[in-house]
Amino acid sequence: MKKTASFLLALMFVFAAVTPAAAAGGAKVPPADGTTARALRFREDGSFKILQLTDLHKSDGDAYEDVNNCLLNELAKTQDADLVVITGDIAMSGTRDEIIANIDEIMTPFANASIPVAVVFGNHDSESGLISREELMAIYNTHPNSISVDEGALLPGCGTYTIPILSSSGDRLAFNLWMIDSREYDEQGRYGAVTPEQIAWYVHKSEALQAQNDGKIVPSLMFQHIPVPEIYDALLEVNRFTPYAVKRIYTDDRYYVVNPDNINAGRLAEYPCPPYENNGQFDAVAARGDVLAMFFGHDHSNTFNITYRGVDLVATPKTNFEGYGVDRGARLITLNEADTSAYETHLVRFTSLYDLNDLNPASLISSGIRLNSPEFKTIVAVNFFHLLFRLQYFFATTLVEAVTGMKFDY
């Protein structure tokens, strides 16, 4: 299988090299090669907005089904996104029919808002063995707003592809999105790693896009579920008794906090869970220099944005209420065609989405949010439950910062 994949990969790049990168009117856009999604486009005002959701963990009998569906509908209606990217652990348990129904509940709000959706898978999506990644991708692609790609035998896994973003005039490739299947588990049951074949594909395709762009690197973002092992190199190793220190996965005696010299925003609220094996994905990304930032899910409570070797490593917390976590919501990423060397991003938290002051329980009553809607009681009940955790964070971190000067939130 690997030999077949390697041959097909080589053939793909030979084809790409000899195929004119042209569209209507001679537009310089990437050729179709089996790993390219339908091209999107900057708006006339030069903006492009990406809404990242992650770790929905949607399952049959979800105790929070009403509020989770409400949250997705609210995000679809209010965030004015040009693309929704869902970075894994999406709809992952139940019978085949139940999984199909759950995927439908996820995709429909964005279809109703005419927003394209692209997915990559996490370690849990096909973990049950009841349904494969390929079958899941086929189900997502029955929805008219899905632009996800199953690359077939070209690469290991399912769902490693690119999304071209054309200029507002539509005549050139202005930006690129890398969608990476970060796999499931290795043979020892540890978190999976992006394979050498996928890394080679990234390098070759990045070089091909540069060649088609008059020798200039095409600025990009990269999305995947599991973070890269280098996240620990970007953190600061400390004594185990240091406030906010988290223990490094796969070790017994190494502890880390965020490095105040390279953190841009957010927090480290739990230890990151990258793969045990390191096949060189981040080294390849850093060497190519086209990726501004890598966006991950997987670790439900982390929200950090850390710069390491010229690349931002960005953790997005769990979107909805099924499973552990404190912050609930999504991440909005805004691109500007006038300056594609940078991006803007912020979290769209559940509490801010519904105008709730999460440190003041009285605001749940006084805010007047959706008082006549059927989901109001659910919103109040769920938020009040999670309010208790947020209050603990608030008072504990305020005390530690006052005593030690160390910050938890940046």
WORAJO-V371308 format. One record per backbone hydrogen bond with DSSP energy under -0.5 kcal/mol. CO is the residue of the C=O (numbers start at 1). NH is the residue of the N-H. If there is no record, write none. Layout:
BEGIN
co=CO nh=NH
co=CO nh=NH
END
This chain:
BEGIN
co=1 nh=5
co=2 nh=6
co=3 nh=7
co=4 nh=8
co=5 nh=9
co=6 nh=10
co=7 nh=11
co=8 nh=12
co=9 nh=13
co=10 nh=14
co=11 nh=15
co=12 nh=16
co=13 nh=17
co=14 nh=18
co=15 nh=19
co=18 nh=20
co=20 nh=22
co=23 nh=26
co=24 nh=27
co=27 nh=23
co=27 nh=29
co=28 nh=173
co=35 nh=162
co=40 nh=166
co=43 nh=46
co=46 nh=337
co=47 nh=43
co=48 nh=335
co=49 nh=82
co=49 nh=83
co=50 nh=52
co=50 nh=333
co=51 nh=53
co=51 nh=85
co=52 nh=331
co=53 nh=87
co=54 nh=319
co=58 nh=92
co=58 nh=93
co=59 nh=62
co=62 nh=65
co=64 nh=68
co=65 nh=69
co=66 nh=70
co=67 nh=71
co=68 nh=72
co=69 nh=73
co=70 nh=74
co=71 nh=75
co=72 nh=76
co=73 nh=77
co=74 nh=78
co=75 nh=79
co=82 nh=116
co=83 nh=51
co=84 nh=118
co=85 nh=53
co=85 nh=87
co=86 nh=88
co=86 nh=120
co=88 nh=55
co=89 nh=57
co=90 nh=58
co=90 nh=92
co=95 nh=99
co=96 nh=100
co=97 nh=101
co=98 nh=102
co=99 nh=103
co=100 nh=104
co=101 nh=105
co=102 nh=106
co=103 nh=107
co=104 nh=108
co=105 nh=109
co=107 nh=110
co=107 nh=111
co=108 nh=112
co=109 nh=113
co=110 nh=115
co=111 nh=114
co=114 nh=116
co=116 nh=84
co=117 nh=147
co=117 nh=148
co=118 nh=86
co=120 nh=88
co=121 nh=182
co=124 nh=127
co=126 nh=129
co=132 nh=136
co=133 nh=137
co=134 nh=138
co=135 nh=139
co=136 nh=140
co=137 nh=141
co=139 nh=142
co=140 nh=143
co=143 nh=146
co=145 nh=117
co=149 nh=151
co=151 nh=154
co=152 nh=155
co=159 nh=161
co=161 nh=179
co=162 nh=37
co=163 nh=177
co=164 nh=40
co=164 nh=166
co=165 nh=174
co=165 nh=175
co=166 nh=42
co=167 nh=170
co=171 nh=28
co=172 nh=167
co=172 nh=174
co=175 nh=165
co=176 nh=221
co=177 nh=163
co=177 nh=179
co=178 nh=180
co=178 nh=223
co=179 nh=161
co=180 nh=182
co=184 nh=192
co=186 nh=189
co=190 nh=186
co=191 nh=276
co=195 nh=199
co=196 nh=200
co=197 nh=201
co=198 nh=202
co=199 nh=203
co=200 nh=204
co=201 nh=205
co=202 nh=206
co=203 nh=207
co=204 nh=208
co=205 nh=209
co=206 nh=210
co=207 nh=211
co=208 nh=212
co=209 nh=213
co=210 nh=213
co=210 nh=215
co=210 nh=216
co=211 nh=214
co=213 nh=216
co=217 nh=219
co=219 nh=176
co=220 nh=292
co=220 nh=293
co=221 nh=178
co=222 nh=295
co=223 nh=180
co=225 nh=297
co=227 nh=275
co=228 nh=231
co=229 nh=232
co=230 nh=234
co=231 nh=235
co=235 nh=237
co=236 nh=257
co=238 nh=255
co=239 nh=242
co=242 nh=245
co=246 nh=256
co=248 nh=251
co=254 nh=248
co=255 nh=238
co=256 nh=246
co=257 nh=236
co=258 nh=260
co=259 nh=262
co=259 nh=263
co=262 nh=307
co=265 nh=305
co=266 nh=410
co=267 nh=269
co=267 nh=303
co=267 nh=304
co=272 nh=249
co=277 nh=279
co=280 nh=284
co=281 nh=285
co=282 nh=286
co=283 nh=287
co=284 nh=288
co=285 nh=289
co=290 nh=220
co=290 nh=292
co=292 nh=312
co=293 nh=222
co=294 nh=314
co=295 nh=224
co=296 nh=316
co=297 nh=299
co=298 nh=300
co=299 nh=302
co=300 nh=318
co=304 nh=315
co=305 nh=264
co=305 nh=265
co=306 nh=308
co=306 nh=313
co=308 nh=311
co=311 nh=308
co=312 nh=294
co=312 nh=314
co=313 nh=306
co=314 nh=296
co=318 nh=329
co=321 nh=323
co=328 nh=350
co=330 nh=348
co=331 nh=52
co=331 nh=333
co=332 nh=346
co=333 nh=50
co=334 nh=344
co=335 nh=48
co=336 nh=339
co=339 nh=342
co=344 nh=334
co=346 nh=332
co=347 nh=349
co=348 nh=330
co=349 nh=353
co=350 nh=354
co=351 nh=356
co=352 nh=355
co=356 nh=358
co=357 nh=360
co=360 nh=363
co=361 nh=364
co=362 nh=365
co=362 nh=366
co=363 nh=367
co=368 nh=371
co=370 nh=373
co=373 nh=376
co=375 nh=379
co=376 nh=380
co=377 nh=381
co=378 nh=382
co=379 nh=383
co=380 nh=384
co=381 nh=385
co=382 nh=386
co=383 nh=387
co=384 nh=388
co=385 nh=388
co=385 nh=389
co=386 nh=390
co=387 nh=391
co=388 nh=392
co=389 nh=393
co=390 nh=394
co=391 nh=395
co=392 nh=396
co=393 nh=397
co=394 nh=398
co=395 nh=399
co=396 nh=400
co=397 nh=401
co=398 nh=402
co=399 nh=403
co=400 nh=404
co=400 nh=405
co=400 nh=406
co=401 nh=405
END
